[in-house]
Amino acid sequence: MELEHNFDNIDYLKDGNEKQKRVYNLLTKCRILETLWEFDPILVGTIPINIDIESSDLDIICYCKDKAYFKKFLEEKFAGVEGFKMWENTELSTQDTVANFVIDGFEIEIFGQNIPSKQQNAYRHMIIENKLIKEEGEGFRQRIIALKQKGYKTEPAFGIELGLVGDSYKALLELGTKID
């Protein structure tokens, strides 16, 4: 049985597939997580759990208590990077702030909420999805990737494969409480 990753530390990527190794080298060389340290950054999404496809980006979630400070910080550190753009979602109480840019061919998305990183849905989804992949095996992982290649987002792909009814984002979180 493979040991669970400590997703807080990207060292697990060093021993991963080729893309994971490239991501490790990029994040280390550019010191992105170190730059964001005060916001408890965690790389989440499909690359850490090996269900990424060619178009998958690097998703880094952050805990930002002060949205104005976080926006200013992102502008100061990343505004000069290729393709930099930033926006916010003020409709939600989480005060989402998102920045996108490209480094060495990788699209990077930094996502900040006023929720501790490990309590954010993106992290919770990744942990649940990782457990399901470990439980269901390689065939299941390949079927998720195939659905993603057909255009499905990650959570809906899991919803289809698991026969979840309704909103797959919520259903996965509910399933996660049952498998914990």
C-alpha positions in Angstrom: 0.0 0.0 0.0 1.4 3.4 -1.0 1.8 5.8 1.8 -0.4 8.9 1.7 1.2 12.1 0.5 1.8 15.0 2.7 0.3 17.5 0.3 1.6 20.4 2.5 5.1 19.8 1.1 5.7 19.3 -2.6 8.6 16.9 -2.1 6.4 14.0 -3.2 6.4 15.4 -6.7 10.2 14.7 -7.1 9.4 11.0 -7.3 6.2 11.3 -9.4 5.6 11.1 -13.1 7.4 13.4 -15.6 4.9 16.2 -15.4 5.0 16.1 -11.6 8.8 16.3 -11.7 8.6 19.3 -14.0 6.1 21.0 -11.7 8.4 20.4 -8.7 11.3 21.9 -10.6 9.2 24.9 -11.7 7.8 25.6 -8.3 11.2 25.2 -6.7 13.1 27.2 -9.2 10.6 30.1 -9.2 10.1 29.9 -5.4 6.3 30.4 -5.9 5.2 28.6 -2.7 8.0 30.2 -0.8 6.8 33.6 -2.0 3.3 32.8 -0.9 4.3 31.2 2.4 2.4 33.7 4.6 -0.9 32.6 3.0 -0.4 28.8 3.7 -0.2 27.9 0.0 -1.0 24.3 -1.1 -0.8 22.9 -4.6 -4.2 21.2 -5.2 -6.1 19.8 -8.2 -5.3 17.1 -10.6 -1.5 17.2 -10.9 -0.8 16.2 -7.3 -3.1 13.1 -7.6 -2.0 12.1 -11.1 -5.3 12.6 -13.0 -4.2 15.6 -15.0 -4.6 16.0 -18.7 -2.5 18.1 -21.1 -4.5 21.3 -20.5 -4.4 21.0 -16.7 -3.1 24.0 -14.8 -1.3 24.4 -11.5 -3.8 25.4 -8.8 -2.4 26.9 -5.7 -4.9 27.7 -2.9 -4.1 30.3 -0.2 -5.6 31.5 3.0 -6.0 35.3 2.8 -7.6 37.1 5.7 -7.2 40.5 4.1 -8.3 40.6 0.5 -6.9 44.0 -0.3 -3.5 43.0 1.1 -3.6 39.7 -0.8 -4.4 41.5 -4.1 -1.7 44.1 -3.6 0.8 41.3 -2.7 -0.1 39.3 -5.9 0.3 42.4 -8.1 3.7 43.2 -6.6 5.0 39.7 -6.9 3.5 38.5 -10.2 2.1 41.4 -12.3 5.2 41.3 -14.5 4.8 37.6 -15.3 3.4 36.5 -18.8 -0.4 36.6 -19.0 -0.9 38.0 -15.5 -4.6 38.8 -14.8 -6.5 39.0 -11.5 -10.1 39.1 -10.6 -12.3 38.6 -7.6 -15.7 37.0 -6.8 -17.4 39.3 -4.4 -20.7 37.4 -4.6 -19.5 34.8 -2.1 -18.7 35.4 1.6 -15.3 33.7 1.0 -14.0 36.8 -0.8 -12.4 34.8 -3.6 -9.4 36.4 -5.3 -7.8 34.7 -8.3 -4.7 35.4 -10.2 -3.5 33.6 -13.4 -0.2 33.7 -15.2 2.1 31.5 -17.3 5.6 30.3 -16.4 7.6 27.9 -18.6 4.4 26.9 -20.4 2.5 26.1 -17.2 -0.6 28.0 -16.5 -0.7 28.8 -12.8 -3.8 29.9 -10.9 -3.5 31.3 -7.4 -6.7 31.2 -5.5 -7.2 33.0 -2.2 -10.1 32.7 0.2 -10.6 33.8 3.8 -10.9 30.2 4.8 -7.9 28.2 6.0 -6.3 26.3 3.1 -7.1 22.8 4.4 -10.7 23.7 4.9 -11.2 25.0 1.4 -13.3 22.9 -1.0 -10.5 22.5 -3.5 -8.3 20.9 -0.9 -11.1 18.8 0.5 -12.1 17.6 -3.0 -8.5 16.6 -3.8 -8.1 14.6 -0.5 -11.4 12.8 -1.2 -10.5 12.1 -4.8 -7.1 10.8 -3.9 -8.7 8.4 -1.4 -11.2 7.2 -4.0 -8.4 6.6 -6.5 -6.5 4.6 -4.0 -9.6 2.5 -3.1 -10.9 2.0 -6.7 -7.5 1.4 -8.4 -5.8 2.2 -11.7 -8.8 1.4 -14.0 -10.9 3.9 -12.1 -8.1 6.6 -12.4 -7.9 5.9 -16.1 -11.6 6.3 -16.6 -11.5 9.6 -14.7 -8.8 10.8 -17.0 -10.7 9.6 -20.1 -13.8 11.6 -19.0 -11.6 14.7 -18.4 -10.2 14.3 -21.9 -13.8 14.4 -23.2 -14.2 17.8 -21.6 -15.6 17.0 -18.2 -14.3 18.9 -15.1 -12.8 16.8 -12.4 -15.7 16.6 -9.9 -18.4 15.9 -12.5 -16.1 13.1 -13.9 -16.0 11.6 -10.4 -19.7 12.0 -10.2 -20.3 10.2 -13.4 -17.9 7.4 -12.5 -19.4 7.0 -9.0 -23.0 7.4 -10.1 -23.5 10.4 -7.8 -26.8 12.2 -8.1 -27.2 16.0 -8.2 -24.4 18.5 -7.8 -21.2 16.5 -8.0 -19.2 19.1 -6.1 -21.5 18.8 -3.0 -22.0 15.1 -3.4 -18.2 14.5 -3.3 -17.9 16.4 -0.1 -20.8 14.4 1.4 -19.2 11.2 0.2 -15.9 12.3 1.8 -17.6 12.6 5.3 -18.7 9.0 4.8 -15.3 7.5 3.8 -13.4 9.4 6.6 
